[in-house]
Amino acid sequence: MIKLADALAATAVALGMMGTLGGTAHAAPESARVVADEARKQVAVVGHGTVSTAPDVMRLSAGVEVRGATAGKAFAAARGAAARLTNALIKAGVSVDDLTTNELSLGPEYETYPKVSGYRAAQGVEAIVRDLSKADRIIDAVAAIGEEVRLNGVSFEVSDPAKVMEGARAAAFKDAAIKAKQYAALAGRRLGEVVEISEEIPGGPAPMMFTGALAQDKASVSPGRQTLGVNVRVVYALD
């Protein structure tokens, strides 16, 4: 049976060697630790895995903004312009089910408060583009609506991240196993069975890497690539 002092010494040696060993491309942010006592011998490590994939969905945010002498005129003009925008998006290839109104506003504008100089009305829409080959055509259709239109930006995402994450999990588990095997050897033990597994999705938005190399000829919009990552904490028994 390994003594507690020996286990703690092995831990110190292992942690000391971490400063001299080079990290891998998927190094985990948390170092492994050896938990040793008279009743239990385990090693707990955190593995990290990432997968880079091309997004297949674009979200386009657009809208219209109109000013008028009265609230009724401004609102009616905005509603008419919004209808033209919606029809243009549908004709360009966006499904009706993928259109969502995300803004509807009407309010006064002042020359010198409280004197009203006119009214401003706005209506916005979010369009989900599932065929990226139509992205430029759809953006051009929005721009052609007229001076009332506002193009607020685009973003890209993966429609089925769960499927992509399977690869990230496999990479994270492999990373954890490599670390655990090394720490077991440094402690003079053999790596046993898996005792516990827990998953952690790194916080914050997934980093986006854009590259013009993915753009088609005469296309101005490129989805680039998106990196999805996962951390997995695995506890192994030490034999």
N, C-alpha and C positions, 0 to 999 in steps of 0.2 A: 504493500500500500504506500502510495506517495504521501510524504509528510506535508503538512501545511506550509512549513517554512520552505521546503524544496519547491512546492508549487508556486509560492510567491516569488521565489528567486527566479524561477523559470519565466514568470511573468515579466519581471524586471529586465531579464535578458532579451525577451521577445520584444518588449517595447523599445529597448535600446537599439535593437537591430533595425527597427522601423526607420530610424533616422539615417541609416546607411544604405537601405535598400531602395531602389528606384520604384516609383509608382507606375501602375498600368494606366492605360487610356481611360479606364472606367473605375478609377480609385474611389473608394467610398469616403464620404466626408467624416465618418466616425470610425475610430480605430477599433480593432477587435480587442476583447478583453478575456482573460482567463478567470473563471470563478472557481475557487478551490476551497474546500473544507473537508472535514473528516468523513462526511456522509455523501458528498456529491462532488463529482469532477466533471466540469463542462467547459466548453469554449463557445462564446457568443460572438458572432461576426455580423457585419453589415455589408451586403453586396450591392453594387450599383449596376444597372443596365440601361442602355439607351438604344433606340431605334430611330433612324432617319427615314422619313417617307415623304412622298409628294402629296400635298393637299389636293383634294378632288372637289371641293366646294368653295364657292366665293359668296360672301355676303356683301351686298352693295347697299349703301345708305344714300338716299336721295330725297329730294323734296321740292316744293315750290313755295315762293314767298311773293306776296302781292300787297301793294298799298293802294288805298282808295279814299275818296273824300268822306264816305260814310262806312260804318261797320258792315252794313248789309252788302254794299257794293264790293268792299274788300273781300268779304267772306265768300260771296258768290264767285268772284273772279278766281280766288284760290281754289275753290272746289272744282271749277271748270278746268283750271290748269292741272290739278291733281288727277282728274279723270283722263286728261290727255297723256299724262305721264304713265298712268297705269296701263292704258291701252297700248302705248308704245313699248312698254316692258313686255307685255303679253305677246305682241306681234314679233318682238325680237327673240322670243323663245323662253320666257319665264312662265312657269305654271301659275295659274290663279291661286292655287293652294300655297305657293311659296311667296306670296305677297302679304305683308303685314303693315298696317298703318302704325307708325311709331311717334307721330306728333300731330297735334291739331290745336292751333292757337289763334286767338284774335284779341287785339288790344289797341288802345289809343297811342298815338305819338303826339308829343307836345312841342309846340313852337316855343312857348314860355309858359310853364305851369301856372295856372290850370288851363291855359288856352290850348285846345286840341287842334293840331294841324292836319290830322288824318288818322287813318287806321291801318294797322298791319295785320295781315292774316297769313298763316303758314300751315302747310300740311306735309308730313313726311312719310316715307315708305321704306321698308327694308325688303330687298329682293334676294332670294336665295337662288344662286345660279349653280345648277348641278352638272351642266355641260360646259366645261371651261373653254372649249373651242368657240363658244358663243360670247365669251366675256367682252371682247372688244366691240362686237356688234351691239351688245346691250348697252355698253357705256356710250357709244356713239348715238344710240337712239335716245338716251336720256339727254345728252347735250343738245340734240336737235329740237327739243321741245320749245325753247325760246328763252328770253331773258328772265323769265320767272323761275327757272329751274335752278336748283342748288345740288351739286354733287358733293356729298359730305365724306366720301371715302369708301374703301373696300378692305376686306379682311379675308383671310383664307383659313380653312380648317379641314380636318380629316373627318369624313362622314361616319366612319366606323372605327373609332380609336380603340375599342375593346379588342378587336382582332389584331391590331398593330401591337398592342401592349403584351400580347402573348410572347412575342419575340423579346421584348424588353425584360419580361419576367425570367425567361430562360437565361438571358445573359446575366441578370442580377444573381440568380441562384448559382450559376457557374462561378461567378466572381466570388461569392461567399464561400463556396466549397474549396476553392483554391486557397483562400486566406486561412480557412479553418484547418486545412491539411498542413499548412506551413506552421501554424501556431502549435498544433498538436506535436509535430516533430520537434519544434524548439523546446517544448515542455517534456520531451522524452516519452510521449505517449502515442497511442494509436487512435485515430479518429473513429468514433463509434457512430451510432445511429442518430438520426435527426430527432431532437426532443421537442423543438418548437419552431414555428415559422410565423412571421408577421410581416405585413406589407405596408409600405408608406409611399404615397405618391408625393414627389417633391412639390412644395408649395409654389404659388405664383404662376403666371402664364407661361406656357411652353415657349422656349426661344424659337424664333423664326429666322431662317437663313434664306435670303433671297439671292437668286443667281439669274442673270440674263441669259445664260446658256440654255435655260429651259423654255424660253419664249420661242414661239413659232415665227416663221417669216411674216413680216408686216404686222406682228402683234406687239402691242405696247404693254400688255399686262402679263406678268409672270408670277405663278404661285410659289416659286422657289421650293424649299423643302422645310419640313417641320420636324423637330426632334422631340420625341416623347421619352420620358425617363421614369424609372421606378427604383425604389430602394427596398431591399428585403433583409430582414433580420432573422438569422438562422442560429439556433442553439443546437450544438452537437454534444453528445456524450463523449467522454475520453475514457478509452479502455486501458 
